Amino acid sequence: MTIQTVNISTLKRVKNSVIGNPSAKLVLAQDELFVATLVKCINTPEQFEEAAGSQDDIRVEAAQVITSLSYGSPEALRSLLLSNAHQAFLYAISRFSPSEPPATKAAFSRALRALAVACAELVGPSQWGLRDDSSLVRDDAKLALEYLFQLEVLDVYLPLLTDSSPQTSISIAQLLGAALRAPSHRTTVAEWVPPAERGRDASRGRRRWERPESISPAHSGGGGWVARHLTTLLRSRDVKVQEAALNALAALAKDNHDVAVHLARAPVGRPSPEFPLVLTLALGLCKSRSTDVQLAASLCATHIIRASAENHHHPAPPDLAASLVIMHVMNRMIDSKTESPQNRTKACFILNYLVMDEKELCQTAFDRGSLAKLSDLVHSLTPSNTADNKAPTEWEEDEPDSLCCLREAAFTTIAVLALADNDIRREVTDGQRLLPPLASALTHRHTGVRYAACQCIRALSRSVAVARTSLVDSGLGTALFSVFTKEDEDRRVVHAALAAICNLVNQYSPLRAPFLEQGVATRLARLLRSPYTELRLSSLWALKNLVYKCSPDTKRAIMADIGWPALDARLDDPDLGVREQALYLLRNFADCEDDVDAVFDALGAQRLLGALASGLETRDADVVLQAAYALANLANGHTQRQTLILEHPQLLRSLRSALVDAPADARCAALSAIIELAWGAAQLRAAGIESTLRHLVEFGGGGPGGGVSIVVDREVRERARRALEAMERVVVEDG
């Protein structure tokens, strides 16, 4: 489709041919020469048509074609990125003159937004459900997105937020609202100020002892320059401007306490009626006549509420009154038969973001009928013959994607609610009768639906009663296992299923034995070698649960399937979470003398004890804790195994360091090991452990505070005293 002559008429013809036509976009994108020609039009239009008066028109038409291509396939985006389209627009924007035509500024800002959003959709994380993350263009898109959020690049396009043309400022706000997803990008944008103001702000920066919320607006900027100007846009009466500003503020505030706290609290020294809070404005716009504004306002308020409460130093409960406003709006939208599937999908996810991992909000949403409305929605989307535990029908192949996404959103939010409380889980299984729709969803063609169904089952499996009865009687546990063992299943679905399997192979679960017979250990062995950290981590978690309180023969059979070398490799995994679970697996395996022998024989004394020493020396408290517990179990082995521990100087030094630096629970575990090894008092004394024990007895292990910390310190002191007494008895007996 190479164009020999570029002019207004040919560009318009191309634009009209690709708008709304994915196949035409793909064909056009494959013509790399034409795409490169389009990009050249942005900064050098004069080489394509002599008429000087039409050069701006050529640039605008070329920008519109590029915008349309950006919304096409990943292959189309790849062609644009290879031609450096994003850099071409940034260069053009950096050269805007005060007299630049508004049409040119609007077209270029729209094109830059389209490119940024297309990259963000490929890179993720997705805002509204699971999306394909296997595209070969993903790495290129990630590089482009990183480039777009570099400081010097922000200097080019963020000033357009204050442009006099609403079309231009809206596009930049939309870019932030849709493309601002990574925490590092969020921080960079939140802290950005125009270059001319940087020196001034640096000279008057806040003093280190001041809390961010205590700074005057002159210093804090109401959450920063970008947040302040987005708030200005928010006061517009234009619903499109309001929607764009709300989405951008939502993206900026998400998981960002320093920004959210300014948006949720009154500015210092300013009266609230004249300068209403962004949170107040957003809650007011939740009642807008525009559904799009309602959704954007609810999302903005949700992220402000959650992030402003999530302060690591001073955690606070979320604003319940504000949350109730959002719940009411989202419940009404979820329950509405006249709303579009796309809007109901967003409503489900916004409710999900609001209550996630917050038990009080989950209970409040449940009390307000959210679960019942979500259940009604799921039942309305599920084939009718699954209502009485009958086998699900085959799903319609031509079911619209919008309905698939809505089903995914509903199950995802149900899963979040069910995670919070046993009563909610029981209502899911018995009151709302959602097990048949869940079984049906496990066979759905849409990856997100299967993923969300697995998340629901994982939430339900946290209840011992549900895991022992409902999941067994309904056959849902077996159906989940089929998804888990499917070799060509999406890895994210496998991971969600594996999270449920972790609960279903616990000691209390009646599914543990059937899963073992069906080869769960073999499947876990393959996943343990996965390049994906989350699969290695969860595989070890399942194995840790699987071997707990098993018979020695069963444990040996499991490890024969796994292979000790696979576990050996995970003890040095670059991910600390994986190392923690590998040590936890060792701890659970070695719970009797014969099993201690098996561990020593399989891994070798030097390798095993060296791994424990390394674990005790890490800065990660969880790794140290599991290394200490594993050592405590190994120290309960036969005398010859204890001798190997006592003859390992590095391990004894690491053990002493843990007594000094580790948290109290890890110290207690380490002290349990020392009590068992006390007969080797000479070696312990040579490693400096005796003097450390005396310090713990005299000073209680340190640690400021009252209440729980005092109880813990007393436990440390008591165990240290017992260890000293055991060592002293050995000395007396030897004497």
Secondary structure, DSSP 8 states (H G I E B T S, - for coil): ---SS--HHHHHHHHHHHTT-HHHHHHHHT-HHHHHHHHHHHH-GGGT-S-GGGHHHHHHHHHHHHHHHHTS-HHHHHHHHHTTHHHHHHHHHHT--TT--HHHHHHHHHHHHHHHHHHHHHHS--SSS------TTHHHHHHHHHHHTSHHHHHHHGGGGG-S-HHHHHHHHHHHHHH--SHHHHHHHHH---HHHHHHHHHT---TTS-GGGS-HHHHTTT-HHHHHHHHHHT-S-HHHHHHHHHHHHHHHTT-HHHHHHHHS--TTS-TTTS--HHHHHHHHTT-S-HHHHHHHHHHHHHHHHHHH--SSS-----HHHHHHHHHHHHHHHH-SSS-HHHHHHHHHHHHHHHTT-HHHHHHHHHTTHHHHHHHHHHHHS-GGGTTS-------TT--HHHHHHHHHHHHHHHHHHTT-HHHHHIIIIIS--HHHHHHHTT-SSHHHHHHHHHHHHHHTTSHHHHHTHHHHTSHHHHHHHHHH-TTS-HHHHHHHHHHHHHHTSTT-TTHHHHHHTTHHHHHHHHTT-S-HHHHHHHHHHHHHHHTT--HHHHHHHHHHH-HHHHHHHTT-SSHHHHHHHHHHHHHH--SHHHHHHHHHHH-HHHHHHHHHHHHHSS-HHHHHHHHHHHHHHTTS-HHHHHHHHT-HHHHHHHHHHHHHS-HHHHHHHHHHHHHTGGGHHHHHHTTHHHHHHHHHHHTT----STHHHHHHHHHHHHHHHHHHHHHHHHHHH-
